[in-house]
Amino acid sequence: MVNKEDFADKAAQAGNAIQYSGATGSIIAGLALSEIGVIIGMIIAICGFFINWYYKHKSYMLLVKRTFAETNALKSGKITVLEESDIEDTNG
């Protein structure tokens, strides 16, 4: 025999699924193909912005680490800076 509470829960779940699918269908049916294309284009542009920001930030952080490492190496005397007089003129 079917429990009344289980039946009510399953009926409520089915009702929610029908409601959400109906709402989604009405939104899609209300949009023209060009409007859907514009929305997809905006989503792609926003995703591209965040991906670009992430990798630019990562590149910047690597540059900062490299700069600090070079500065510390210069201060400790592990590397020296070449002067223009130290570079040979290979142009003739």
C-alpha positions in Angstrom: 0.0 0.0 0.0 1.2 3.5 -0.8 2.0 5.8 2.1 0.1 9.1 1.8 3.2 11.2 2.9 5.4 9.5 0.3 2.8 10.1 -2.4 2.5 13.8 -1.4 6.2 14.2 -1.5 6.5 12.7 -4.9 3.6 14.7 -6.2 5.2 17.9 -4.9 8.5 17.0 -6.6 6.7 16.3 -9.9 4.9 19.6 -9.6 8.2 21.5 -9.0 9.8 19.8 -12.0 6.8 20.6 -14.2 6.8 24.2 -12.9 10.5 24.8 -13.6 10.4 23.1 -17.1 7.4 25.3 -18.0 9.1 28.4 -16.8 12.2 27.5 -18.8 10.2 26.7 -21.9 8.3 30.0 -21.7 11.6 32.0 -21.3 13.2 30.2 -24.3 10.0 30.5 -26.4 9.8 34.3 -25.6 13.3 34.9 -26.9 14.2 35.2 -30.6 17.2 33.4 -32.0 19.2 36.7 -32.2 18.4 37.5 -28.5 19.7 34.0 -27.5 22.8 34.7 -29.5 23.3 38.0 -27.7 22.9 36.4 -24.3 25.4 33.6 -25.2 27.8 36.2 -26.5 27.6 38.2 -23.3 28.2 35.0 -21.3 31.3 34.2 -23.4 32.6 37.7 -23.1 32.2 37.7 -19.3 33.9 34.3 -19.0 36.7 35.6 -21.3 37.2 38.6 -19.1 37.6 36.5 -15.9 39.9 34.0 -17.6 42.1 36.9 -18.9 42.1 38.6 -15.5 43.1 35.3 -13.8 46.1 34.7 -16.1 47.2 38.4 -16.1 47.2 38.3 -12.3 49.1 35.1 -12.3 51.7 36.6 -14.7 51.9 39.7 -12.5 52.6 37.7 -9.4 55.3 35.7 -11.1 56.9 39.0 -12.3 56.8 40.3 -8.7 58.5 37.2 -7.4 61.1 37.4 -10.1 61.8 41.0 -9.3 62.2 40.4 -5.6 64.5 37.4 -6.3 66.7 39.5 -8.6 66.8 42.4 -6.2 67.8 40.1 -3.3 70.5 38.5 -5.6 71.9 41.9 -6.5 72.0 43.0 -2.8 73.7 39.8 -1.7 76.3 40.1 -4.5 75.4 36.8 -6.2 74.9 38.6 -9.5 76.2 41.9 -10.8 74.8 44.4 -13.2 76.6 44.8 -16.5 77.6 48.3 -17.4 77.6 49.5 -21.0 81.4 49.5 -21.0 81.4 45.8 -20.1 79.4 44.9 -23.2 81.5 44.3 -26.4 80.5 46.2 -29.5 79.8 43.6 -32.1 78.4 46.0 -34.7 81.9 46.9 -35.9 
